[in-house]
């Protein structure tokens, strides 16, 4: 991930991983605010998800620069 002030650019690998995890391609994200909105929407944990998926989403929420 490349960051410059409020600008964000995800690498192809990061986009692919987030897409596989959430089913939503984050290709439109160009600002920290958009990244925060995307994370709030797609990185929610649900009770029917496996423990591994819930933990991965939690780690991502904690470490994303939002």
PLY file of the C-alpha trace (Angstrom):
ply
format ascii 1.0
element vertex 66
property float x
property float y
property float z
element edge 65
property int vertex1
property int vertex2
end_header
0.00 0.00 0.00
1.31 3.39 -0.95
0.32 6.39 1.15
0.82 10.10 0.60
-1.05 12.42 2.97
-4.71 11.49 2.31
-4.05 9.51 -0.87
-4.04 5.70 -0.86
-3.00 3.26 -3.55
-3.47 -0.47 -3.03
-1.16 -2.89 -4.79
-2.61 -5.54 -7.10
-1.82 -8.21 -4.50
-3.57 -6.28 -1.72
-6.61 -5.73 -3.93
-6.74 -9.44 -4.81
-6.54 -10.49 -1.16
-9.22 -8.05 -0.06
-11.42 -9.12 -2.96
-11.07 -12.82 -2.05
-11.84 -12.04 1.59
-14.84 -9.75 1.05
-16.13 -10.32 -2.50
-15.78 -6.60 -3.21
-12.99 -5.22 -5.38
-11.51 -2.15 -3.65
-10.19 -0.76 -6.97
-12.06 2.54 -6.52
-10.26 3.45 -3.28
-8.00 6.48 -3.66
-8.29 8.26 -0.28
-8.08 7.30 3.38
-11.74 8.27 3.79
-12.79 5.89 1.01
-10.65 3.17 2.61
-12.36 3.77 5.96
-15.83 3.64 4.38
-14.94 0.46 2.50
-13.53 -1.17 5.66
-16.61 -0.19 7.69
-18.83 -1.77 5.06
-16.92 -4.91 4.09
-14.77 -5.83 7.08
-17.64 -6.43 9.47
-17.57 -9.82 11.15
-20.68 -11.96 11.08
-21.55 -14.86 13.42
-21.86 -17.38 10.57
-18.28 -16.74 9.35
-15.49 -19.04 10.40
-13.22 -17.98 13.25
-10.27 -17.60 10.84
-12.15 -15.12 8.63
-13.30 -13.13 11.66
-9.73 -12.92 12.95
-8.33 -11.89 9.56
-10.92 -9.12 9.28
-10.11 -7.96 12.81
-6.39 -7.80 12.05
-7.05 -5.86 8.85
-9.29 -3.35 10.66
-6.59 -2.82 13.29
-3.74 -2.28 10.82
-5.31 -0.37 7.93
-4.20 3.28 7.93
-7.66 4.75 8.52
0 1
1 2
2 3
3 4
4 5
5 6
6 7
7 8
8 9
9 10
10 11
11 12
12 13
13 14
14 15
15 16
16 17
17 18
18 19
19 20
20 21
21 22
22 23
23 24
24 25
25 26
26 27
27 28
28 29
29 30
30 31
31 32
32 33
33 34
34 35
35 36
36 37
37 38
38 39
39 40
40 41
41 42
42 43
43 44
44 45
45 46
46 47
47 48
48 49
49 50
50 51
51 52
52 53
53 54
54 55
55 56
56 57
57 58
58 59
59 60
60 61
61 62
62 63
63 64
64 65
